[in-house]
Structures are given as C-alpha cells and as structure tokens.
C-alpha cells in the first residue's frame, strides 16, 4: 500500500458521491417532464435515475496492481439504472399529454426522496473530505518528524 493510497480511496469516494448528487439534481430538474422520449410512437415521462455504487474489487489482479502502486481500491459507479416504480397518474384533461380519460402520466420522481438522497451523498462527500484532510495531516506530521 502506497503512501498516498488513502488519498486515492477518498478521492474515488468524492467522485462517486459528486456523481450521485448530479444525478439527484437531474431527477429534481426533470420532476415535471412528461415528454422525455418516444416509445412505440407515444411520449414517455421522465424516468427517475438511480446510481449504483460498488467497491473496487479485491481480485488477485487488482491486489497485484495495488501492490505495484497503480491501484488503491475505493468506490466507483457500477451503473445508472432507471427506477422501475410506476408513473403516477394526474387528472388534467387540458394537457396535450392527457389520455382519453383525461389522465396524464407524471414522472416517477419524488422530490422528497431526491432531497434525502442528495443529503446522504453530501454527508458521504463531507466524510471523504474529512478522511482526506486527516490523511493529509498525518503525511504532514510524518514529514515534520524527518526535519
């Protein structure tokens, strides 16, 4: 394990949490978008995106790279998937997206859930910054010992 491995791990966490915040803010921005894409000639509402994170694997190959100093582990984005939750229906017969009964399919985005996800990602981001600052202070102290 190299001298800067802790910084690399925290940096990967910062990148992953920043991406989570970006996706949550995109979900909030599209909470009222009833026309995202066409499927079979009909407009579909915006579908909530979910970020899936994973730890960097600990296979023999990755451990070898880590020992050689080229990989430190950490967290990365595994995938971004669409939330399978159903689209809520809203009665609005004046909307151009209304069906024959006057209902419009709304995006499956819950702003409250997105804010909670964003707060969680923010707290994780702050924890990674704190760990990074701790590592930096330890490295600085180690360099001061050698004076």
Protein Blocks (a to p, Z undefined) as FASTA:
>chain_A
ZZklmmmmmmmmmmmmmmmmmmmmmmmmmmmmcbfbccehiacdddddddddddddfbfk
lmmmmmnopagbdaddfbdcddfbdcdddddfkbmkbcfkopacddfbdfklmmmmmmmm
mmmmmmmmmmmmmmmmmmmmmmmmmZZ
